[in-house]
Amino acid sequence: MFAIIVTGGKQYKVNEGDIIFVEKLGVAEGEEVKFENVLAISNENGFVAGAPYVSGASVTAKVVRNGKAKKIYVMKYKAKKNEKKKIGHRQPYTKIQIEKIEG
């Protein structure tokens, strides 16, 4: 049984028990979050695709951790102008564990 959910502008294929990293959610660690935007669901009754979402389907997950990814560096440089700038960025994320797929 799997589902395809949308969160943070991205789509994720999830099974029960999966642990995934998604864009930061405003939820504290240990709390549950429910995803209503389910694009497709596959279970013992077959595969159902939504138009655009499957009605009555939802995915429940538990927030394991909120954190930041590794730092990446971006270098801006203009030739012949003696101009350069080094910028660092750490993307925030939420680590969730899928508990239940309904629908």
TASULHU-V495628 format. One line per field, one symbol per residue. phi: phi as a letter, one per 20 degrees, with the letter a starting at -180 (. if undefined). psi: psi as a letter, one per 30 degrees, with the letter a starting at -180 (. if undefined). burial: + if it has 16 or more other ideal C-beta (glycine too) atoms within 10 Angstrom, else -. A space follows every 10 residues. Layout:
BEGIN
phi=???
psi=???
burial=???
END
This chain:
BEGIN
phi=.bbdddbmmc dcecdfnfdc dcggdecffn edcddeedfb bcbfepdcde cedefnebcd cdfeadacff fddcddbcfm dlcbbdcdbc ffbcecdfdb ddq
psi=klljlkkggl kkkklkfkkl kllkkhklkf lkkkjfijel kkaffakkkl iflkkfklkk lkjekkakll klkkkkkkkg fhjlkkklkj kklkklkkek kk.
burial=-++++-+--- -+-+-----+ -+--+----- --+-+-++++ ++-------- ---+--+++- +++------- ---------- ---------- --++-+-+-- +-+
END
